[in-house]
Amino acid sequence: MLDYCNSILDFSKASLGLIPVTSREFKLKDLVDKTITKVMPEVKCKGLGFVLNFLEDVLDMVIGDDYRLHEILLHLVNNAIKFTSEGCVSLTVKSVQKHKNQ
């Protein structure tokens, strides 16, 4: 529970701009695995299943703010678990084509 509260506080700090934005290379699969590991006790406690779909076209190494991405992903997955009373929660990671004018 303490981890969950700390994550919410960290997310709040990040959204207020109190934590600087960083851009560095990181392994996306490792970040997703770290997130799933954190939520699995709650998934098991509620008797839910968890399905991860990590599509083949997703790059292994990406550049971005791994801290913020982890916090956002953790928040979204925790909400999915919170509002799911039976069945399973699924997470799909896929690549999205970025247009040149964006």
Backbone torsions as a table, in degrees:
resi	resn	phi	psi	omega
1	MET	NA	-37.2	179.6
2	LEU	-63.0	-41.1	177.0
3	ASP	-59.7	-41.9	-179.3
4	TYR	-63.6	-45.6	179.4
5	CYS	-63.5	-42.5	177.9
6	ASN	-62.8	-38.5	178.6
7	SER	-63.4	-41.4	178.3
8	ILE	-64.2	-43.5	178.9
9	LEU	-64.0	-42.9	178.0
10	ASP	-62.5	-42.1	178.8
11	PHE	-62.0	-41.3	179.0
12	SER	-63.3	-43.2	177.9
13	LYS	-61.1	-43.4	-179.0
14	ALA	-64.9	-42.4	-178.6
15	SER	-69.0	-24.0	177.3
16	LEU	-85.7	-2.9	179.4
17	GLY	82.0	15.1	-178.9
18	LEU	-80.7	-14.2	177.1
19	ILE	-114.4	124.7	-176.6
20	PRO	-63.5	145.5	176.9
21	VAL	-75.4	131.6	177.1
22	THR	-118.0	154.0	176.3
23	SER	-134.0	110.7	-180.0
24	ARG	-147.5	166.9	-179.9
25	GLU	-81.4	136.7	176.9
26	PHE	-152.3	161.7	178.9
27	LYS	-86.4	114.7	-177.1
28	LEU	-62.4	-41.9	-179.3
29	LYS	-61.3	-39.3	178.1
30	ASP	-63.4	-40.4	179.2
31	LEU	-64.4	-43.5	179.2
32	VAL	-65.1	-43.5	178.5
33	ASP	-60.6	-41.3	178.5
34	LYS	-61.4	-41.1	179.2
35	THR	-65.4	-46.0	-179.1
36	ILE	-63.3	-40.8	178.8
37	THR	-58.6	-39.2	179.5
38	LYS	-66.7	-34.7	-174.4
39	VAL	-92.7	-14.0	-175.1
40	MET	-59.3	-37.5	177.1
41	PRO	-57.6	-40.2	178.8
42	GLU	-70.0	-38.7	177.4
43	VAL	-58.9	-47.9	-179.4
44	LYS	-66.7	-40.3	179.8
45	CYS	-59.5	-38.1	-179.5
46	LYS	-86.1	-3.4	179.8
47	GLY	71.8	28.2	-178.7
48	LEU	-95.4	163.3	170.0
49	GLY	-98.9	162.5	176.9
50	PHE	-136.8	127.9	-179.2
51	VAL	-120.3	126.1	175.4
52	LEU	-109.8	124.3	174.7
53	ASN	-112.5	100.1	178.3
54	PHE	-104.6	99.5	-171.8
55	LEU	-69.3	151.9	-173.0
56	GLU	-63.6	-27.7	-175.5
57	ASP	-80.2	-1.3	-178.8
58	VAL	-78.1	131.0	179.2
59	LEU	-67.1	146.3	177.9
60	ASP	-72.1	-47.2	-179.7
61	MET	-104.9	132.4	177.7
62	VAL	-132.1	164.4	178.1
63	ILE	-116.0	129.4	179.7
64	GLY	171.4	-165.0	179.7
65	ASP	-96.5	93.9	-176.0
66	ASP	-64.7	-33.1	179.0
67	TYR	-62.8	-51.8	-178.8
68	ARG	-65.0	-41.3	179.2
69	LEU	-61.5	-42.5	178.2
70	HIS	-61.5	-45.4	-178.9
71	GLU	-63.5	-41.9	179.3
72	ILE	-66.3	-46.3	179.5
73	LEU	-61.8	-43.4	178.9
74	LEU	-61.2	-43.1	179.0
75	HIS	-63.1	-45.9	-180.0
76	LEU	-64.4	-44.5	-179.4
77	VAL	-67.8	-40.5	176.7
78	ASN	-60.6	-39.5	176.7
79	ASN	-65.0	-41.0	178.1
80	ALA	-60.6	-42.7	179.0
81	ILE	-66.2	-43.7	-178.3
82	LYS	-58.5	-40.9	-174.9
83	PHE	-98.3	12.0	176.0
84	THR	-109.7	118.9	-177.1
85	SER	-96.2	-22.2	177.4
86	GLU	-155.7	160.8	-179.9
87	GLY	95.2	-132.9	-177.7
88	CYS	-145.6	162.0	175.1
89	VAL	-109.2	137.1	178.5
90	SER	-124.6	148.5	177.6
91	LEU	-129.3	124.1	178.1
92	THR	-114.3	127.0	177.4
93	VAL	-111.6	119.5	-179.2
94	LYS	-140.6	161.7	177.4
95	SER	-86.9	142.0	176.0
96	VAL	-120.1	129.8	-180.0
97	GLN	-68.2	126.3	177.0
98	LYS	-93.1	129.8	179.4
99	HIS	-77.4	150.8	-176.4
100	LYS	-62.8	-28.8	-176.6
101	ASN	-87.3	7.6	179.6
102	GLN	-99.7	NA	NA
